[in-house]
Structure formats: C-alpha cells, structure tokens
Amino acid sequence: MSHTPRIVRLYSRMLVGGAEHHVNQLLAGIPGTEMVVAGPEGLAAQTARRLASRYTHVAQPRLSGIIRALRGADLVHIHTVNNEPILPLAVQLAGPRHIVQTIHNTFEAQYCRLVDHSF
C-alpha cells in the first residue's frame, strides 16, 4: 500500500505578479498540491483556488492558524516569505517531514534549502 505524500505550498500573499504566477505554475504542474496563503489575496488567488487540491486562506497571519493548516504535511514549500518572518517558524512548529524554502528571482542552488526532519 503506497502513501501519497501531502504537499503544501505556503505563500505570504496571492496578489498579482511574477512570484504568484510561478506558484500557480507549480500548482498546475504537481496535481494534488495544497495551498495555504497567509496574507492578502488578489487575482492570482482565483487561479490558485482552482488549481490547488485544497486552498486555505489565513487572513491575518496567526501562528496557530498556519500551524493547523500545515499539520500532517509531508513536504511544505515556502516561497517569498521575507516579509512575514512568522511563516518559517510556523512551518517548523507544524513539523512536516521536509521543508523546501525558495527565494523569488534567485536561481542559484545555494539559496534553495531543504530542511530534513526525517531523523
């Protein structure tokens, strides 16, 4: 019996722009991916709601709400979280097995991190 990994993308906002377009492309490319938005929404959120297997909006970034939305995930991808320092902390506290953090407009491998919680 195989386990389908629960993949969740955490994003600080879903307005309009290149980063949002990138995240929506990732949602379209990996079916079954969930989306958690911890901040303002705009036009890109409409597309993300359609593409994500589950979409959660946490209007006011509250630690408990974000942790609750992420709990039980096998992999969490956080992208462009520099303006919300609470998000990486929430991911750590939610305890996913793997965390991938990418920085927008940075394509060099040293700026993408995999945090392994499998020990």
Disulfide bonds with the S-S distance in Angstrom:
none
